[in-house]
């Protein structure tokens, strides 16, 4: 799905005689992870905008739409070098969420005061032996 919208966006940029954004590396990034993901972000936003416009058009014309409107998106980013020899996980791998529909956020919490976790563990196992 994303590759299709990348093609459509590339054609729209070409028609407008505009350069596509590009993903860029951080200076001195030995892993060349393309941390600045301006192209990726633009394509995803373009996709959502186009789908939303088509859905609105369908609703006006037909009273319904088959275009999905996404409440959220999730991306997995594998960054950095392998966490250890032979690893399939990387030092800086992470997941990012984007909640597009604020109605999906049912609440939030205030972070609590941080505690000393090792003291907490010692209280659970006073003999200091963990098996």
C-alpha positions as CSV (number, residue, x, y, z in Angstrom):
1,X,0.0,0.0,0.0
2,X,2.7,2.5,1.0
3,X,4.7,1.8,-2.2
4,X,1.7,2.6,-4.4
5,X,1.3,6.0,-2.6
6,X,5.0,6.6,-2.9
7,X,4.6,6.2,-6.7
8,X,1.5,8.5,-6.8
9,X,3.3,11.1,-4.6
10,X,6.4,10.9,-6.9
11,X,4.2,11.6,-9.9
12,X,2.5,14.5,-8.2
13,X,5.9,16.0,-7.2
14,X,7.1,15.6,-10.8
15,X,4.0,17.3,-12.2
16,X,4.6,20.2,-9.8
17,X,8.3,20.3,-10.8
18,X,9.2,19.8,-7.1
19,X,11.9,17.6,-5.6
20,X,10.8,14.7,-3.4
21,X,12.0,14.9,0.2
22,X,14.8,12.5,1.0
23,X,15.8,10.4,4.0
24,X,19.1,11.4,5.4
25,X,21.8,10.0,7.7
26,X,23.0,11.6,10.8
27,X,26.6,12.9,10.4
28,X,29.0,10.2,11.5
29,X,26.3,7.5,11.6
30,X,28.4,4.4,10.8
31,X,25.3,2.3,10.3
32,X,23.7,4.7,7.8
33,X,20.2,4.3,9.4
34,X,18.6,7.2,7.6
35,X,17.5,8.7,11.0
36,X,16.0,11.8,9.3
37,X,13.1,10.1,7.6
38,X,11.6,13.0,5.7
39,X,10.6,11.0,2.7
40,X,9.0,8.2,4.7
41,X,7.0,10.7,6.8
42,X,5.9,12.6,3.7
43,X,4.7,9.4,1.9
44,X,2.7,8.2,4.9
45,X,1.1,11.6,5.4
46,X,0.4,11.8,1.6
47,X,-1.2,8.3,1.8
48,X,-3.5,9.2,4.7
49,X,-4.5,12.6,3.1
50,X,-5.3,10.9,-0.3
51,X,-7.3,8.2,1.4
52,X,-9.2,10.7,3.5
53,X,-10.0,12.9,0.5
54,X,-11.3,9.8,-1.5
55,X,-13.4,8.7,1.5
56,X,-15.0,12.1,1.8
57,X,-15.7,12.2,-1.9
58,X,-17.3,8.7,-1.7
59,X,-19.4,9.6,1.2
60,X,-20.7,12.7,-0.6
61,X,-21.4,10.8,-3.8
62,X,-22.5,7.4,-2.5
63,X,-23.2,7.8,1.2
64,X,-20.5,5.4,2.1
65,X,-16.8,4.6,1.4
66,X,-14.7,1.5,1.2
67,X,-11.5,3.4,1.9
68,X,-10.1,2.7,5.3
69,X,-9.4,5.6,7.6
70,X,-6.7,4.6,10.0
71,X,-7.0,5.6,13.6
72,X,-3.3,4.9,14.2
73,X,-0.1,3.7,12.6
74,X,2.8,1.7,13.9
75,X,6.3,1.5,12.6
76,X,9.2,-0.8,13.5
77,X,12.7,0.7,13.2
78,X,15.8,-1.4,13.2
79,X,18.7,0.9,13.9
80,X,22.2,0.7,15.1
81,X,24.4,-2.4,14.9
82,X,23.6,-5.9,16.0
83,X,23.1,-6.0,19.8
84,X,25.6,-8.9,20.1
85,X,27.4,-11.3,17.7
86,X,24.9,-13.2,15.6
87,X,22.0,-11.1,16.9
88,X,18.8,-10.4,14.9
89,X,18.0,-7.5,17.2
90,X,19.8,-4.2,17.0
91,X,21.1,-1.7,19.6
92,X,18.6,1.0,18.8
93,X,15.6,-0.9,17.5
94,X,12.3,0.5,18.6
95,X,8.6,0.9,17.7
96,X,6.9,4.2,17.1
97,X,3.1,4.8,17.3
98,X,1.2,7.6,15.8
99,X,-2.4,8.1,17.1
100,X,-4.1,9.9,14.3
101,X,-7.6,9.9,15.9
102,X,-7.5,11.6,19.2
103,X,-10.7,9.7,20.2
104,X,-8.6,6.6,20.5
105,X,-6.8,8.2,23.5
106,X,-9.0,7.2,26.4
107,X,-6.8,8.7,29.1
108,X,-3.3,9.4,30.2
109,X,-1.3,9.2,33.4
110,X,1.1,11.4,35.2
111,X,4.5,9.7,35.6
112,X,5.1,8.6,39.2
113,X,8.2,9.4,41.1
114,X,11.0,7.0,40.2
115,X,12.1,4.5,42.9
116,X,15.4,2.6,43.4
117,X,14.6,-0.7,41.6
118,X,17.5,-2.6,43.2
119,X,16.2,-1.8,46.6
120,X,12.8,-3.1,45.5
121,X,14.3,-6.3,44.2
122,X,16.3,-6.9,47.4
123,X,13.0,-6.5,49.4
124,X,11.5,-9.3,47.3
125,X,14.5,-11.6,47.7
126,X,16.2,-10.6,51.0
127,X,18.8,-13.4,50.8
128,X,20.0,-11.8,47.6
129,X,19.7,-15.1,45.7
130,X,17.7,-15.0,42.5
131,X,17.0,-18.2,40.7
